[in-house]
């Protein structure tokens, strides 16, 4: 009897071997079809091995999702509670498995030190140990549960809840930001309770707009309870309905309707959070009770405007960045102590300053970040914004930057902006594994984000794994194409698209898109630079230098230092035209340093 049955499509045999070797090196016995002996009846051998295995690892890919064998093996494993699916290449899984948590191994290169691999090994160990226990020995089963880290799909060891996105009932799609914001804040509140397991924002929002049975959600997200609700906002009136369900029985544990003014929104959120804690009989620590009662702002108008700005920021639209800045300036005018408002203002202004948009500066972005920290030093976003503003301005990775990032991660290990900054620093320092770790974590936090998907591709280009690099560029290409379908002049998306086309060897398409990008967004300095990097990949030094040359006297010293370190430009650094341009960069940096010393 093998510990692990490996299910995969024949076209993925090389990847399957990587998994088989890693499982065996981790101490597990593995059955896969390399184990078939000559003369054995194929289907009987597979079925016998499948039923005898203790864990079934299914490798989903475009080839395996259309394989009747893999689908049948996955179905039987799921029925026997032995299924551990992983994604080895982006694809649409069979619909019956869409609600089963699937680990993303599309970037895994076989390292047994990788956290995602270690998590899978822990899941396999759980299943193997559970079946090794004597049948009917409840005490042994309880011991396994108590000593093993719980994983998705296993029985939760403490109360857990998923807060599904509240449905926008206003009839106005633009009010979606408000219902989403209410949901996110309740998730954030409950995540502070140490005795409660709360599904992450991204896990919860992956079910937005879907009708899913509570029992299925419980199994997919390893929770005991499901909260759902709706928001109807009209002018200054808001109606929120919410109910908490016990997932296993689909029975209502608590329900309430709140029909109040917008000024009561914070009280409503408090009541919902406390009701969940009470219904689940969870004990709060004194600090947790105090944290539940704290709000980042008490100004209802500032809060509503902040939700609008945050919603725009998450959409990633470049056109909306100036709008975000204007909204955030109004937010902090209404409430100067709103730390998250200052932090979002800083991030948006940093991006505009990097693009060379007149009227925005890195100095102003830094000031906003410092105001965020002064308003509430316990908010991670402010420290992450400060680190970003500092490196945008100078690209000097000193103790101030390191301290700001360390504080952000201590306050919130899942701070999206902190992971973006840390990934960028990894690239600049040519610590590509560090860059990959942080950018991939940012992608996990926000799977729809295009920016980390584009940046991590650059790191994969340097680690010597052509397959992983190609997969990363295909992912970045898909993100960029999706954005450009909605916003054809999105400069950052065009830059990443051209870079990925060039890296994938699609030179003609890359050049066509370069010409189109320069027509669509001719004044975007960041776009000019990203296009130059793509041309460097194609070893077209003439075009790369022509794109970069106008930037040398315009961009910040921090941008110039990035030009000096960016690995994307390595293919053309010895070209005479680039050498001459590099000398110009060095002269300007020396002049800037001399002026700073005499100031």
Secondary structure as GFF3:
##gff-version 3
##sequence-region A 1 599
A	DSSP	beta_strand	4	7	.	.	.	ID=ss1
A	DSSP	three_ten_helix	10	12	.	.	.	ID=ss2
A	DSSP	alpha_helix	13	25	.	.	.	ID=ss3
A	DSSP	beta_strand	30	31	.	.	.	ID=ss4
A	DSSP	three_ten_helix	33	35	.	.	.	ID=ss5
A	DSSP	alpha_helix	42	52	.	.	.	ID=ss6
A	DSSP	beta_strand	55	60	.	.	.	ID=ss7
A	DSSP	three_ten_helix	64	66	.	.	.	ID=ss8
A	DSSP	alpha_helix	68	79	.	.	.	ID=ss9
A	DSSP	beta_strand	83	87	.	.	.	ID=ss10
A	DSSP	three_ten_helix	95	97	.	.	.	ID=ss11
A	DSSP	beta_strand	103	104	.	.	.	ID=ss12
A	DSSP	alpha_helix	115	132	.	.	.	ID=ss13
A	DSSP	alpha_helix	138	147	.	.	.	ID=ss14
A	DSSP	beta_strand	160	163	.	.	.	ID=ss15
A	DSSP	beta_strand	167	168	.	.	.	ID=ss16
A	DSSP	three_ten_helix	173	175	.	.	.	ID=ss17
A	DSSP	alpha_helix	176	191	.	.	.	ID=ss18
A	DSSP	beta_strand	197	198	.	.	.	ID=ss19
A	DSSP	alpha_helix	201	205	.	.	.	ID=ss20
A	DSSP	alpha_helix	214	221	.	.	.	ID=ss21
A	DSSP	beta_strand	225	234	.	.	.	ID=ss22
A	DSSP	beta_strand	237	246	.	.	.	ID=ss23
A	DSSP	beta_strand	251	261	.	.	.	ID=ss24
A	DSSP	three_ten_helix	262	264	.	.	.	ID=ss25
A	DSSP	alpha_helix	265	279	.	.	.	ID=ss26
A	DSSP	alpha_helix	286	293	.	.	.	ID=ss27
A	DSSP	alpha_helix	300	315	.	.	.	ID=ss28
A	DSSP	alpha_helix	321	334	.	.	.	ID=ss29
A	DSSP	alpha_helix	339	354	.	.	.	ID=ss30
A	DSSP	alpha_helix	362	375	.	.	.	ID=ss31
A	DSSP	alpha_helix	380	394	.	.	.	ID=ss32
A	DSSP	alpha_helix	399	411	.	.	.	ID=ss33
A	DSSP	alpha_helix	416	428	.	.	.	ID=ss34
A	DSSP	alpha_helix	432	445	.	.	.	ID=ss35
A	DSSP	alpha_helix	451	460	.	.	.	ID=ss36
A	DSSP	alpha_helix	466	486	.	.	.	ID=ss37
A	DSSP	alpha_helix	491	503	.	.	.	ID=ss38
A	DSSP	alpha_helix	507	520	.	.	.	ID=ss39
A	DSSP	alpha_helix	525	537	.	.	.	ID=ss40
A	DSSP	alpha_helix	541	549	.	.	.	ID=ss41
A	DSSP	alpha_helix	557	565	.	.	.	ID=ss42
A	DSSP	three_ten_helix	567	572	.	.	.	ID=ss43
A	DSSP	alpha_helix	576	598	.	.	.	ID=ss44
###
